[in-house]
């Protein structure tokens, strides 16, 4: 899911950066090679960085269950 529309950052992008030890939203932008634009995503990025690992995994699973589409051949 997109977290930052200005920079096209997704929750997956933020979680990958988080796994490398980043704990501040500004560091996320820097590592991903972009900069904060409007700032509306700061709170969401911070929430992702602060969430516990098990919550992160559960949210991904819940999201995938809600939006998965079965393709029939």
Secondary structure by P-SEA (a helix, b strand, c coil): ccccccccccaaaaaaaaaaccccaaaaaaaaccccccccaaaaaaaaaaccaaaaaaaaaaaaaacbbbbcc
